[in-house]
Amino acid sequence: MGFWSTSLYGNDLTLDVRDKLDDLLKSGVSSQDVYQEMLKCFEEVLSTDEESLFWFALADRMWDYGILTDEIKEKALTYMTNIAEHEYLDELETARERRSWQNTLNKLKTKIENVNQGNKKIKVEPVFKRNIWNVGDYYAYEFHKKNSQELGIQSKYIVIKKIKDNYYGDTMFYYNIVYIYNKIFDEIPTLKDLENVDYLPLTGKAEEDDFSNEPNKELRKIMAEAVNERVLKPLLGDLQNDKINDDFKMRIKFITENIRERMYGDLHYCKINDYKSKYFHFIGNDTTNLPKPPLNTNTFLDFKYLERDLCIFLKDWNSDLINKK
């Protein structure tokens, strides 16, 4: 914990307490339950030298909302009477800083002893549901933007399959791990139409520059083509070419496997309006034999830019579009 000023919220802990209380109330936790939730969130602080700061901030913020209880008020007042015993005061190096901190606590004492508490409104924010699909869901996405018009696939469909939930850090906001089928449909397909359809790599093709250590331009081209062919046809086996040494053959394998691992992506949205539900047509759910993606997500897809990214990948990997070039 660090102090940067002698105001009540001039240190890390009290600021965290205030912000956490605000977040809990905005998320819909009731004023009756929020106290217990706060105790759980700051359990590691309680019974330490910094515990008093927890009670100071909690009492102040709950008073603002008009929900300060006698129990919390008495906790804060009790710690104010024993202020000189707290080791965290060592961070206040000068006598002037300590007097200023004492003045801050005196103001807090006067405030929370006032029976006419504040009336700050609690604005419960609407649930931002990032995890909009169920595992095993299939959706046909309808192309409708300029990107697809340029490719001649506007008003056609591509199928997205959710195979797993994912979430980041301690936010517990879930996202969709998906595979996307490498086929363009003129009409909304059925699950049967997806039989024997491969997945779309969600990255670009291998390039000659991936083999920049090879001075021969023709060999660089052969190796890049070998990777891209084996991404779509993994049963082809090793490249048989005596002009290419074993190190480069291992690199071909490595790049091929790396691209094939990108046949899944983490599909999410940052703003709720980025998900345009009218362009996603539910076609079924099947949780049998779901593929297992690698543990680490390599490709991040945003609903806002999904069509743009899909068109980039399709130009590289969809045989129908490649043959049109």
Phi, psi and omega per residue, in radians:
M1 nan 2.523 3.115
G2 -2.395 2.505 3.040
F3 -1.668 2.358 2.954
W4 -2.063 -0.159 3.011
S5 -2.766 3.003 -3.133
T6 -1.742 0.245 3.002
S7 -1.286 2.876 -3.083
L8 -1.030 -0.647 -3.119
Y9 -1.840 0.566 3.104
G10 -1.654 0.488 3.078
N11 -2.594 2.849 -3.021
D12 -1.083 -0.779 -2.983
L13 -1.186 -0.883 -3.103
T14 -1.107 -0.596 3.109
L15 -1.151 -0.713 3.104
D16 -1.110 -0.714 3.141
V17 -1.095 -0.823 3.135
R18 -1.046 -0.841 -3.072
D19 -1.160 -0.645 3.137
K20 -1.169 -0.726 3.101
L21 -1.072 -0.759 3.102
D22 -1.031 -0.802 -3.096
D23 -1.100 -0.745 -3.122
L24 -1.121 -0.768 -3.141
L25 -1.164 -0.690 3.133
K26 -1.191 -0.468 -3.136
S27 -1.424 -0.090 3.070
G28 1.879 0.002 3.080
V29 -1.153 2.302 -3.062
S30 -1.250 2.762 3.109
S31 -1.104 -0.409 3.118
Q32 -1.339 -0.579 -3.064
D33 -1.645 -0.312 -2.983
V34 -1.143 -0.521 3.135
Y35 -1.062 -0.859 3.137
Q36 -1.114 -0.630 3.108
E37 -1.135 -0.691 3.119
M38 -1.142 -0.680 3.098
L39 -1.079 -0.685 3.115
K40 -1.164 -0.751 -3.077
C41 -1.147 -0.553 -3.071
F42 -2.019 0.545 -3.114
E43 -1.012 -0.643 -3.089
E44 -1.227 -0.354 -3.122
V45 -1.475 -0.575 -3.106
L46 -1.097 2.510 -3.097
S47 1.230 0.285 3.010
T48 -1.964 3.050 -3.137
D49 -1.106 -0.426 -3.088
E50 -1.554 0.018 -3.081
E51 -0.980 -0.641 -3.088
S52 -1.031 -0.635 -3.137
L53 -1.111 -0.608 3.079
F54 -1.039 -0.840 -3.086
W55 -1.220 -0.603 3.105
F56 -1.079 -0.866 -3.095
A57 -1.188 -0.711 -3.125
L58 -1.116 -0.770 -3.139
A59 -1.109 -0.749 -3.118
D60 -1.096 -0.840 -3.056
R61 -1.258 -0.643 3.116
M62 -1.189 -0.573 3.056
W63 -1.095 -0.712 3.125
D64 -0.993 -0.688 -3.115
Y65 -1.456 -0.140 -3.120
G66 1.370 0.428 -3.074
I67 -2.176 0.316 3.134
L68 -1.218 2.234 3.120
T69 -1.661 2.820 3.122
D70 -1.073 -0.642 -3.113
E71 -1.073 -0.825 -3.110
I72 -1.206 -0.688 3.113
K73 -1.056 -0.773 -3.121
E74 -1.165 -0.611 3.084
K75 -1.050 -0.851 -3.122
A76 -1.103 -0.764 -3.121
L77 -1.129 -0.664 3.132
T78 -1.082 -0.765 -3.137
Y79 -1.187 -0.467 3.112
M80 -1.185 -0.538 -3.114
T81 -1.282 -0.355 -3.105
N82 -1.974 0.575 -2.991
I83 -1.059 -0.597 -3.056
A84 -1.183 -0.293 -3.071
E85 -1.437 -0.160 -2.982
H86 -1.490 2.207 -3.086
E87 -1.175 -0.474 -3.095
Y88 -1.083 -0.304 3.114
L89 -1.132 -0.265 3.089
D90 -1.070 -0.405 3.122
E91 -1.286 -0.314 3.047
L92 -1.603 1.747 -2.871
E93 -1.364 -0.487 -3.050
T94 -1.926 2.785 3.093
A95 -1.102 -0.606 3.128
R96 -1.101 -0.733 3.128
E97 -1.128 -0.666 3.139
R98 -1.196 -0.671 3.080
R99 -1.139 -0.656 3.128
S100 -1.157 -0.690 3.097
W101 -1.149 -0.702 3.102
Q102 -1.098 -0.658 3.087
N103 -1.115 -0.668 3.086
T104 -1.065 -0.769 -3.139
L105 -1.208 -0.598 3.089
N106 -1.092 -0.718 3.106
K107 -1.140 -0.685 3.113
L108 -1.125 -0.718 3.138
K109 -1.050 -0.817 3.123
T110 -1.062 -0.695 -3.107
K111 -1.128 -0.930 -3.001
I112 -1.330 -0.287 3.057
E113 -1.408 -0.203 3.077
N114 -1.293 2.064 -3.073
V115 -1.213 -0.359 3.111
N116 -1.485 1.531 -3.058
Q117 -1.259 2.927 3.122
G118 -1.168 2.984 3.140
N119 -2.314 0.643 3.111
K120 -1.035 2.238 -3.080
K121 -1.317 2.466 3.069
I122 -1.646 1.944 3.141
K123 -1.732 1.792 3.140
V124 -1.300 2.117 -3.121
E125 -1.415 2.520 3.115
P126 -1.110 2.589 -3.138
V127 -1.136 2.235 3.098
F128 -1.722 1.640 -2.991
K129 -1.555 1.675 3.131
R130 -1.310 -0.525 -3.077
N131 -1.531 1.355 -2.949
I132 -1.543 -0.267 -3.111
W133 -2.021 2.744 3.049
N134 -1.611 2.638 3.060
V135 -1.035 2.313 -3.125
G136 1.657 -0.074 3.136
D137 -1.257 2.514 3.019
Y138 -2.054 2.259 3.085
Y139 -2.217 2.368 3.011
A140 -1.624 2.045 3.131
Y141 -1.552 2.288 -3.114
E142 -1.681 2.053 3.098
F143 -1.200 2.372 -3.067
H144 -2.634 0.057 -3.063
K145 -1.853 3.094 -3.086
K146 -1.080 -0.613 -3.119
N147 -0.990 -0.798 -3.115
S148 -1.292 -0.522 3.104
Q149 -1.085 -0.702 3.131
E150 -1.134 -0.480 3.117
L151 -1.586 -0.115 -3.119
G152 1.357 0.447 -3.117
I153 -2.130 0.245 3.109
Q154 -1.090 2.451 -3.086
S155 1.252 0.152 3.024
K156 -1.763 -3.131 -2.948
Y157 -2.290 2.641 2.975
I158 -2.364 2.564 -2.994
V159 -1.808 2.338 3.100
I160 -1.978 2.343 -3.102
K161 -2.122 2.117 3.093
K162 -1.489 2.233 -3.079
I163 -2.045 -0.206 -3.058
K164 -2.899 2.678 2.955
D165 -1.571 2.646 3.047
N166 -2.507 2.682 3.054
Y167 -2.557 2.748 -3.051
Y168 -1.872 2.348 2.970
G169 0.860 -2.413 -3.121
D170 -1.732 0.197 -3.127
T171 -1.285 -0.500 -3.108
M172 1.025 0.414 3.000
F173 -1.545 2.120 -3.054
Y174 -1.529 2.615 3.128
Y175 -2.243 3.082 -3.048
N176 -1.905 2.078 2.968
I177 -1.536 2.165 -2.988
V178 -2.301 2.738 2.840
Y179 -1.989 2.655 3.139
I180 -2.202 2.288 -3.083
Y181 -1.347 2.412 -3.055
N182 -1.550 1.057 3.106
K183 -2.694 2.429 3.099
I184 -1.730 2.273 -3.122
F185 -1.947 2.436 3.099
D186 -1.287 -0.521 3.129
E187 -2.257 2.897 3.108
I188 -1.071 2.096 -3.068
P189 -1.427 2.955 2.994
T190 -1.774 2.966 3.110
L191 -1.079 -0.564 3.136
K192 -1.143 -0.552 3.132
D193 -1.148 -0.246 -3.082
L194 -1.605 -0.067 -3.138
E195 -1.074 2.309 3.097
N196 1.189 0.295 3.060
V197 -1.685 2.240 -3.115
D198 -1.357 2.933 3.088
Y199 -1.522 2.710 -3.131
L200 -1.556 2.175 3.020
P201 -1.120 2.264 -3.069
L202 -1.693 0.934 3.116
T203 -2.863 3.034 3.141
G204 -1.430 2.977 3.124
K205 -1.248 2.843 2.979
A206 -1.176 2.542 -3.123
E207 -2.096 2.845 3.099
E208 -1.031 -0.547 -3.134
D209 -1.122 -0.335 3.077
D210 -1.148 -0.248 -3.130
F211 -2.171 0.737 -3.027
S212 -1.113 -0.349 3.133
N213 -1.286 -0.233 3.089
E214 -1.533 2.049 -3.085
P215 -1.237 -0.404 -3.079
N216 -1.434 1.977 -3.090
K217 -1.073 -0.669 -3.118
E218 -1.140 -0.669 3.115
L219 -1.213 -0.635 3.090
R220 -1.069 -0.713 3.128
K221 -1.135 -0.744 -3.141
I222 -1.084 -0.735 -3.100
M223 -1.199 -0.708 3.106
A224 -1.113 -0.741 3.113
E225 -1.141 -0.609 3.123
A226 -1.119 -0.718 3.101
V227 -1.063 -0.924 -3.033
N228 -1.111 -0.595 3.105
E229 -1.207 -0.684 -3.098
R230 -1.364 -0.359 3.026
V231 -1.077 -0.783 -3.112
L232 -1.496 -0.386 -3.126
K233 -2.296 1.338 -3.034
P234 -1.141 -0.234 -3.116
L235 -1.489 0.028 -3.113
L236 -1.143 -0.481 -3.137
G237 1.453 -2.983 -3.076
D238 -1.205 2.639 3.097
L239 -1.259 2.212 3.128
Q240 -1.737 1.687 3.141
N241 -2.692 1.963 -3.057
D242 -1.172 -0.323 -3.123
K243 -1.386 -0.195 -3.105
I244 -1.849 2.139 -3.052
N245 -1.335 2.984 -3.042
D246 -1.122 -0.598 3.136
D247 -1.087 -0.739 3.138
F248 -1.243 -0.571 3.078
K249 -1.138 -0.643 3.063
M250 -1.160 -0.635 3.122
R251 -1.185 -0.634 3.067
I252 -1.036 -0.782 3.123
K253 -1.079 -0.795 -3.090
F254 -1.078 -0.839 -3.109
I255 -1.165 -0.667 3.113
T256 -1.059 -0.846 3.140
E257 -1.111 -0.650 3.141
N258 -1.117 -0.729 3.125
I259 -1.207 -0.712 -3.137
R260 -1.133 -0.528 3.061
E261 -1.168 -0.352 3.131
R262 -1.589 0.394 3.027
M263 -1.519 0.313 3.022
Y264 -2.457 2.739 -3.113
G265 -2.569 2.848 3.118
D266 -1.739 1.798 -3.043
L267 -1.703 2.159 -3.046
H268 -2.623 3.083 2.998
Y269 -2.466 2.580 -3.124
C270 -1.638 -0.511 3.096
K271 -2.158 2.415 -3.040
I272 -1.055 -0.519 3.141
N273 -1.303 -0.164 3.102
D274 -1.272 -0.330 3.128
Y275 -1.622 1.865 -3.131
K276 -1.672 1.615 -2.981
S277 -1.076 -0.472 -3.073
K278 -1.186 -0.262 3.123
Y279 -1.723 0.056 3.115
F280 -2.031 1.979 -3.038
H281 -1.860 2.008 -3.132
F282 -1.195 2.256 -3.120
I283 -2.129 -0.030 3.082
G284 2.636 3.027 3.106
N285 -2.415 2.339 3.114
D286 -2.610 1.979 -3.098
T287 -1.764 0.125 3.127
T288 -1.413 2.450 3.050
N289 0.950 0.730 3.100
L290 -1.192 2.338 3.101
P291 -1.168 2.687 -3.139
K292 -1.885 1.925 3.127
P293 -1.296 2.828 3.034
P294 -1.021 2.844 -3.059
L295 -1.149 -0.641 -3.056
N296 -1.721 2.277 3.120
T297 -1.377 2.224 -3.109
N298 -1.804 -0.364 -3.091
T299 -2.170 2.222 3.139
F300 -1.949 2.151 -3.127
L301 -2.022 2.346 3.120
D302 -1.904 2.296 3.127
F303 -0.923 -0.578 -3.096
K304 -1.081 -0.648 -3.074
Y305 -1.955 0.296 -3.020
L306 -1.038 -0.833 -3.080
E307 -1.123 -0.721 3.094
R308 -1.008 -0.839 -3.103
D309 -1.181 -0.713 3.128
L310 -1.056 -0.710 -3.139
C311 -1.127 -0.624 3.092
I312 -1.128 -0.809 -3.115
F313 -1.180 -0.702 -3.118
L314 -1.116 -0.657 3.127
K315 -1.078 -0.524 3.141
D316 -1.483 -0.604 -2.891
W317 -2.101 -0.250 -3.102
N318 -1.525 2.073 -3.020
S319 -1.097 -0.624 3.141
D320 -1.108 -0.728 3.136
L321 -1.284 -0.638 3.126
I322 -1.099 -0.712 -3.114
N323 -1.205 -0.333 3.109
K324 -1.341 -0.347 -3.049
K325 -1.139 nan nan
